[in-house]
Amino acid sequence: MDKLLKKFLGAATVLVLVAALLPATGVAFAGKSAPPTLTTLQPGGFRSLEQDLTVNVVFVGYEQGAGYQDIDETAFLAGLPASYRTINRYPYFYGNKQFLGVDFTYDYNLVFADTAFEDAFFGYLDTIKVSKPLSLTQVWYNVEANRSLDITENYWIDAPSVEQWLADNTSSMIGVDTSQYTIFFINWYSRPDFKFHVYTKTDEPDPDTGYNFGELRESRKVIAWGGTTPDDEESGLGSLHRIWFYDLSAGPDYWTDNYAIDAAPGYTMPPIWEYGNMAGYRPFDDLSGDLGKVARYVAIDLLFTTSPLYKPALSPPKLPETVQVDINLYQIDPSFDATTLFDTDLIPQELGELLAHNSVSVDLAEAPFKSRAEDVYNCFIIDISCYGSRLFGIAFGDLFLYHNDHLIDYLDGDADYEVPVFGYYDSEPFAAGGLLGFADDDWATGTQSYVFAFDDPALQASGYGFSSTVIHEVGHHIGMSHPHDGYDYETDTDFGPDGDFYFAWSGDESNTIMSYIDLNWDFSQFDRDNMNRYTTAIYLNQANAILADIYASSKAAQAGSLLTSADNHAAQALTAYAAMDYAGAAMHAKLAYLDVLAAAAQINVKVEPQSWQADYKAKGESSKFVDSVDYQRSKP
Ligand SMILES: [Zn+2]
C-alpha cells in the first residue's frame, strides 16, 4: 500500500479494500491457467471479411438522357449487384459450395465527366494517336450489310499511356479517387474531334520467343485496358490505382467480335454508333443495360472482386512458407534444347509478386521420355486412354493418372509446397492440337493437382515459349481464374465467354497474365488485390481452426503472450483490410497465423499440411517431406 493511497483512505477502509482484493487476486491466479480472451480471432469459428466497397463509374463522352446513345442511370444501376460472396469455383463444379469468407456489398458512385475533363482527355488521345491502316476487323465491319457507317481511317493509341493519363488526372480534375475500383466508360464518337481508333500494347514481347503479339496480331488491337500495377516492369503507374477503361467508340475489335452486326457468335456489344440500329442480329437499343452488364459481369465479377478457380489455401491448416515450381521437362525432340524456352528468372519473379507472402523458387529438370511415360503421352495425344475405364475412359485424364501414380519420382521435396509442372516439347507441329497447357484438378474434389505445358516448333513459331504458359497455369494452380470466366454471386452463375456472356472476352483486355491476349506476363493490380484478400481470410480462418485445438488444451495459457500477439495482428489485419490495404492485411494476417503456429508448437498441439498431395507424400515414401513440416521453419 503506498503512502498516497493511505493519505486518502482511512485504516478501516484500507482493510475493506484489501479484503475486497483477495477474491480478485484469487481469480487472477486462476487466470494464469486460462488462456487470454481474444477480441478478433475466434477459436473454432469462421470469419467472413465483410467489406462495403465503393465502385466508381465514370462516363467520359456520354450524357445522361433517353437517347439510344445516352445513359439512363436508373436502367444502368438496375443491372448491378448489391453484394458478392467469393466461392472456390472448381470444388463447386463437384457440387461442393465453399465460401472463402471474402464478402462485399457495393456502393456505386456514378460520375459524368465535365467538359474540361473530356476536352483534356480526348485532346490527349489526339496527341498520342498514330495513323495506321484499317484493322482487319474494321475492314470486316465495313462489309456488314446492316452497319450504320463506313470506317474510313484508323489510329493506334497506346493503351498503357491512356491508363496512366487517367491515373494522373482523374482525382485532381473531377475528384474521383482511382485508388478505389473505377470503371471508365469512354465515348469519343459523341464529339466533333472523334477519330476512329484502336488501343494497342506493344511493349512486352514473349519472354522466350521475342514474338510481339501486340504489334503483330490484329486480334490484339483492343477497346479496353487497365489493371496495371504501380511497379509493372514495362508500364508501371508509379502509384496505386484500380482502373479499367472500356471504349465502345474504339475498334470494333476481334477479341470481343464486336465488329459483327449481321450475325454474331453470342451476345456482343457493338460500337457505340450502332446503338439505335434495329437491323442488326439483335436490336441495339439498350446501351445502359449493356454497359450495366459489362460493369457487372466483367469489371466486378471478373476483374475487381473475383472468385478463385481453385482453393487458394495450399495444404491447410499448415500453410506453406516456401513454394517451389517444380518443372519436369520431357524433351521429345532430340534436335532442340527446350530448356531454352523457360525463363527461370522471370517465372519465380512474376509468381512471387502475386504470392507476396511466400518465398517462390523454380526448379527445372529433364524427365526421361521413355517406356510408360511415352506410352501415356501418346495415348493422351491420340485421345484413347491407356488406362481403360479407370477415369471413365477419358484420355485427357491419362497425364494426371500417370503422374499421380509416379509423383514421388518427380517431387524433390525441398520446399513446403511444390507445384508439380510437366512440360512436353514435341517435334510434331501442333502435336497436342495447339494445347498450350492446363492446370489439372484431382478428378474427385476439385482440388488442384498438376500443371501440364506443351510446346512444339509450330507453337514456338507462332510466338509461344513455355514461360508464359507456366506463369499462367501456376497462376490457376494457386487459385486465379481467367479474366474472361467467373462467378456471379446473386444469380449463382458460373459463366464463360459464350452465349449470353460472349462479351466477357473483354475482361482479357486488362494487364494480367491470366488472360489469353498475350500482351503481358504480369499479374494485375486486381489479381494482387484478390489474392491478398483470399490470403487474409485464409490465414485468419486457418488460425481460427488451429486455435480450437489450442483452446481445447489444458496448457493453452502457457502460450498466452503469443495468443495475445496473434490477436493484435489479426485486429491490425482487419484495420488494413478496411482501408483497402490488402497487402498490409495479408501481412498482418500471416503474422497472426505464425503466432498461432508458434503457440501450437509451444504446447505441442500438432499442425500438419493436409492437401491430398501432402497426404500422398506423408505416406512415408519421402523422408524429405517430414523435414519440410518441421515447426522450426515456421517460427516468426
Ligand atoms: Zn488458363
Residues whose N, C-alpha, C, O or C-beta is under 5 A from the ligand:
A	BS01	ZN	none
